Amino acid sequence: MPWTEGCHHERVLADEINAVDWLAIPTPRLHVPRVGRDVPEWFDLRSPVPGLRDLATATNIPAVAEAATYLTSSSILRGHMGAVFPAAVTAAPFLLRISPHWRFEIAEVARTGRI
């Protein structure tokens, strides 16, 4: 069953996510081949905090999907590269606490194709 808006558990979880010093976790800089002047040669991965917080407070499947998409290009992982970064170790307990709340809805979407 989805979490309800304002649920105490999701607020506590969001506070715990915010309390982590994510900047202290080593994160690699990624090299990008120079395609044009506007494309940097190196770029930093974005913080996972907005994605984790949004996932913890999501109240529907589209919000879960949007947060998960954000996380696949954060300092937790880079989906298209298949790369997992050190912040994933810190994020894993949060993801494990969040995931049981959505597994039945996600399975239903996968089964029916409807959101």
C-alpha positions in Angstrom: 0.0 0.0 0.0 1.4 3.4 -0.9 2.5 5.7 1.9 0.1 8.4 2.7 1.0 12.1 2.5 2.5 13.4 5.7 3.3 9.9 7.1 5.6 10.1 10.1 7.8 7.3 8.8 8.5 9.1 5.5 9.4 12.4 7.2 11.8 10.6 9.6 13.4 8.8 6.6 13.7 12.0 4.7 15.4 13.7 7.7 17.8 10.8 8.0 18.7 11.1 4.3 19.3 14.8 4.7 21.5 14.2 7.8 24.1 12.2 5.8 27.2 14.1 4.7 26.9 13.0 1.1 29.7 15.3 0.1 32.2 13.4 2.3 31.6 10.3 0.3 34.2 9.9 -2.5 32.7 10.3 -5.9 34.5 9.9 -9.2 34.5 12.6 -11.8 33.5 11.2 -15.2 35.3 12.0 -18.4 33.2 12.8 -21.4 34.6 13.0 -24.9 34.6 16.5 -26.1 31.9 16.9 -28.6 31.6 20.7 -28.7 32.5 23.7 -26.7 29.5 23.5 -24.5 30.2 19.9 -23.4 32.6 19.7 -20.4 35.5 17.3 -20.6 34.9 16.2 -17.0 31.7 16.4 -15.0 30.6 15.7 -11.5 27.8 13.3 -10.6 24.7 14.9 -9.0 23.8 14.3 -5.4 21.4 11.5 -4.7 19.6 13.4 -2.0 16.7 14.8 -4.1 16.0 11.4 -5.6 16.2 9.5 -2.3 14.0 12.1 -0.6 11.5 12.1 -3.4 11.4 8.3 -3.4 10.9 8.2 0.4 8.0 10.6 0.1 6.4 9.4 -3.2 2.7 8.8 -3.0 2.1 7.3 -6.4 3.8 5.2 -9.1 4.7 8.1 -11.4 6.5 9.8 -8.5 8.4 6.6 -7.7 9.4 6.3 -11.4 10.6 9.9 -11.6 12.7 9.5 -8.4 14.2 6.2 -9.6 15.1 7.8 -12.9 16.8 10.6 -11.1 18.8 8.1 -9.0 20.1 6.3 -12.1 22.1 9.4 -13.0 23.3 10.4 -9.5 26.4 9.7 -7.4 24.8 6.3 -6.5 24.8 4.8 -10.0 25.1 5.7 -13.6 22.5 3.4 -15.3 23.6 3.6 -18.9 27.2 2.8 -17.8 26.3 0.0 -15.4 28.4 1.8 -12.9 27.8 1.8 -9.1 29.6 4.3 -7.0 30.6 4.5 -3.3 27.5 6.5 -2.3 25.4 3.3 -3.1 26.8 1.8 0.1 25.3 4.6 2.1 22.1 4.7 0.1 21.4 1.0 0.2 19.8 0.9 3.8 17.5 3.8 2.8 16.5 2.0 -0.4 15.8 -1.2 1.5 13.6 0.6 3.9 11.7 2.3 1.1 11.3 -0.6 -1.3 8.8 -2.7 0.6 6.3 0.1 0.5 6.1 0.0 -3.3 6.7 -3.6 -4.3 3.1 -4.6 -4.8 2.2 -1.5 -6.8 5.2 -1.8 -9.0 4.5 -5.5 -9.6 0.9 -4.6 -10.6 2.2 -2.0 -13.0 4.6 -4.5 -14.5 1.8 -7.1 -14.8 -0.9 -4.8 -16.3 1.2 -2.1 -18.0 -1.1 0.5 -16.4 -0.1 3.2 -13.9 
